[in-house]
C-alpha cells in the first residue's frame, strides 16, 4: 500500500540546503521504492521546508530503501541537516482526488489478458522470438497480463500469487536477451495493442510505451552475462506522467 512520508525542516542556510537536496534527489528518484517526491518552501517562513515522498509501502522505505546504496548516497548529501528536522512521519491517504489509473483506462484485467493472448500468438510465429518461448508455459500470457495489470495500477495479484519482482527477475537472469530481440518484442506488443483495441489516445499510449521501453531495456540489462541486478524490489507502479487522460 502506497505511503506518504513528510519531513519538515527549519534551516537558516536555505541556498546550501536546496543545493544539497538537488544532489540528494538523484539517488532518491532512482530508487524503485520511491514513486514521487517534491521539496516545497514556505512563502510565509522561508526557512521552513517540507519534503514529501511517496513510497510503495512503509516497509519498502524502511527495510528496502534504507538498506540500499542509494540511501547511503542520499543521506551523505542531507546529513548536515538532520538536526534541522522538526517532523518525520509516514501518512496514509484518507481522502484524495481520484484519478483513473492506466489499468482502468485500458479496460482492466480483461484488456490485458486479450493483449497478451494475441501478442504471444504472434511471438510463437516470429523467427527471432519463437526460440526464446519455444517451451513457454501455456499460462504464461496470463501471468504477463497479471504483471502488466499490477504495474499499471490494478490489483497486486502478481505480487501475492507469483512472488512479485523477484519472480519476474528470475525469468530474465541468464537469458542473454539481445537488443534486436527486445525491439521485436516491443514492436509486436504495440501491434497487438492496436489489434485488440487498447485505447489509442496519445496520453495512454505514451504512458504505456514508456513503461514497455523501460521494462524491456531493464530486462536486457538484467539478462546480460555477469549481470547482478538487485534481487529485492517492489513491482513498479506506472502512472500517467505529465499527460493525464482527457475527459471532456
N, C-alpha and C positions, 0 to 999 in steps of 0.2 A: 504494500500500500504506500503510495507516494506520501512523503512527509516534507514539511517546510521547516527550515531552520532560520531563526532570526538571531543575528549577532549585532548588538548595539554598542557603538564606540563613542567615546568623547576624547578627541585628540586635538592638541594645540597646533601641531605642525602638519597642517592639512595637506600641503603640497607633497611633502615626503610620504605621507600616508597614502595618498592617491597613487603616487608613483610606485610604491611598494605593491599596492593591490593590482595595478596594471600588469605587473610581472607575475604576481601570485595567481591570477585567474587563468593563466595559460595552462599550468598543470591541473588546476581545478576543472576547467572546462573540458579537458581531455579525459577526465575520469569517467568511466562508464556509469558510475553510481550517481553522478551529477546530471540532472536533467536540465537545469537552468539556474541562472544566478543574476543578481543585479546589486550594485552598490549605490545607495542613494544618500544624498547630503541634505541636511535640514536647511531650509531657507530662513528659518527663524533663529536657529542657533547653529551657525556654520561649522562649529567644531563637533557637531553631532552627526553620526553616520549610522545607517542601517544596512547590513549585508543580508540579503535574502537568498537562500539557496534551496532549490527543490531537489530532494534526494529520492531515489527509487524506493527506499524504505529507511527507517531509523537504523536498522541493523546493518544495511548496506553501507551506511555512513560510518557508524561506529566500529564495525568489525571489518568492513571492506576497505573503504577509502582510508581510514586512519591507520591501517596496517600496510599501506601501499607506498611505493616510491613517489608517486605523485603527491601524496600528503606531505612527505618529507620535503619535497621541493616547495610546495605551497607554504608550509609552516616556516621554512627558512626565511621567506620574504616578510611574513607578517609577525614573526616572533617578537620584534621590538614593541609591538602594540598590544600584546596580550594583556598587559596591566591596565590598558585603557578600556577594556571590555566591561560594560555595565550590565549586559544581559546576554545569555547564550542558551537558547531553548529550542526544542522541537515542538512543532504545532501540526495538527491535522485539520484539514478543511472541514468546516461545519456547514457553511453556506457559501456557494460560489456561483458565478455566472457560468451557465452550461454552454459547452461548445461541442458541436458534432465531431466525433472522432473520425479519423480516416477509416477505421473499421466500419462504423455505422454508415458513412458516406458511400463506401464501396458496396454495401448491401449485406454486411455481416458475414457469418461463417459460411453460409451457402455460397456466397460470391467467391470467396477464396477457395472453396472446395471445387467449384466449377473451373476456376482458373488453373489450379494445379493439376486437375484431371486432364484437361485439354493440353496443358503445357507438357506434361510428362509423356503424353501420347506422341507429341512431336519430337521430344527428346529421344525416345526409343527408336525413332526412324532417322535420326540425324547421324551422319557418318562420324562427325567429330565428337559427339557426346554419348552416343549409344554405348561405346565400350565401357565408359565410366559407370553406367547404370545398367549394365547387362544383367546383373544379379540383384536388381532392386527389389526390395520387399514390396509386395502388392499394395501394402498400406502406406507406402512412402509418400505418395501425393497427399494423402490425408494428413500425415504428420507435418508436412511442409505448410499445408493450409493452416494447421493449428498454430505453427510458429508465426506465420505472417499475421494471423488474426491477433495474436498477443502483441506482436511488435506494433501494429497499427491501432492499438487501443482497445482491443477486445479482451475476453476473459483470459486468465492466466493458466489455461489448460496445459500448455506445453511445459510450463514450469512444474505444475502439480503432477502431471501424468507422464511426462517424458524426461524430467530431470533438468529442464531449463538449459541455460547456456553451456554447462559442462558437457551435456549430452550432444548438443549441436556441434560444439567444438570437436568432439571425438569423431564426428562424421567427416571432418576435413583433414585432421592431422595425418600427415604422411601420404596424402593423395597426390601431391605434386601437380596441382591444377595449373595449367598453362594459361597465359593471357588470352590466346585465341579461343580457348575453351570458355573462358569467362565471358568474352564478348559474344560468343554464340549463345550462351545461356541467357544473357541479358536480352539479346535480340529475339530469341524465341519466346521469352516470357512476355516481352512487350507486344509481340504479335498475338500471343494468347490472350492478353488483356483486352485487345481490340476484338478478338474473336468471340469472347464470352460476354462482351458488353460492359466491362468495368467503366465507371464514369470517365468521360473523355474531356472534362473541363480542365483547363490548364493548371488550376490550383491543385486539384487532386493528382493529376499525372506528374506534376513537378515534384510533389512530396513523395509520391510512390517511387518515381525514378531515382530520387536522391537516396532513398534507403537501399534500393536494389544496387545502385552503383557502390555505395558504401559497404554494404554487406558482402557483395561478390569480390570486391577488392580486398577486403579483410580475409575472406576465405582463401584467396590466392596466397596472401602473406602467411596465413596460419598453416597452409598445406605444404609450404616450401620445405625442402630438405634442411634439417637442422633448426627449424623454427621452434621457438619456445614461447608461445603465447601464454598469457595468464590463464590459469586453469579455473579460476572462480570469477564470475561476474554476473550481474543480472541480465535478463533478456532486455535488449534495448527497447525503448518506447519511442516511437516516431510520431511527430505531430505535424501540423500544417506549416510551420515555419513562418515566413513573412506574408504568405498569401492564404488567408482563411477562406473557407467556401463562400461563394457569393450566393446569398439568399435574398432575392428581391421581396 
